Amino acid sequence: MSETSPSSPDGQPDFDEMARDIAEVPAVEVIVTVAVNLMSAAAVKLGLTEEGDKYKDLDEARKLVGALAGLLDASATEISSFHAAPLRDGLKSLQLAFREASIVPDGPGQGPGEKYTGPVYG
């Protein structure tokens, strides 16, 4: 995919060019890229970055971790274990970080994304 959006001579986005760019990207790469973006956003919302609590928002983190778990569950048969294994490890780490950060603990299987992964224990 292009770093910048192609534009036509009149400065408007060239959607045909953008569609051709995305058409060249394998589906596995798109899935992995989206998963990594969800993981990164969840880490920020869990306060796991250098900024710490500055952007911490557990409600937002729950949504992102749940979306990541759903994506990985839905794409498990589409992406190889080469790609899936590290993503699942990252997901589990985020789920554990959520449990540690949460003041009111969720019951087993009730944490973010656990309806897809099953209960996560430390």
Secondary structure as the mmCIF struct_conf table of DSSP 4:
data_model
#
loop_
_struct_conf.conf_type_id
_struct_conf.id
_struct_conf.beg_label_comp_id
_struct_conf.beg_label_asym_id
_struct_conf.beg_label_seq_id
_struct_conf.end_label_comp_id
_struct_conf.end_label_asym_id
_struct_conf.end_label_seq_id
BEND BEND1 GLU A 3 THR A 4
STRN STRN1 SER A 7 SER A 7
TURN_TY1_P TURN_TY1_P1 PRO A 9 ASP A 10
BEND BEND2 GLY A 11 GLN A 12
STRN STRN2 PRO A 13 PRO A 13
HELX_RH_AL_P HELX_RH_AL_P1 PHE A 15 ALA A 23
TURN_TY1_P TURN_TY1_P2 GLU A 24 GLU A 24
BEND BEND3 VAL A 25 VAL A 25
HELX_RH_AL_P HELX_RH_AL_P2 ALA A 27 LYS A 45
TURN_TY1_P TURN_TY1_P3 LEU A 46 GLY A 47
BEND BEND4 THR A 49 THR A 49
TURN_TY1_P TURN_TY1_P4 GLU A 50 GLU A 51
HELX_RH_3T_P HELX_RH_3T_P1 GLY A 52 TYR A 55
HELX_RH_AL_P HELX_RH_AL_P3 LEU A 58 SER A 75
TURN_TY1_P TURN_TY1_P5 ALA A 76 GLU A 78
BEND BEND5 ILE A 79 ILE A 79
HELX_RH_AL_P HELX_RH_AL_P4 SER A 81 ALA A 101
BEND BEND6 ILE A 103 VAL A 104
HELX_LH_PP_P HELX_LH_PP_P1 PRO A 105 GLY A 107
TURN_TY1_P TURN_TY1_P6 PRO A 108 GLY A 109
BEND BEND7 GLY A 111 GLY A 111
TURN_TY1_P TURN_TY1_P7 PRO A 112 GLY A 113
HELX_RH_AL_P HELX_RH_AL_P5 GLU A 114 THR A 117
#
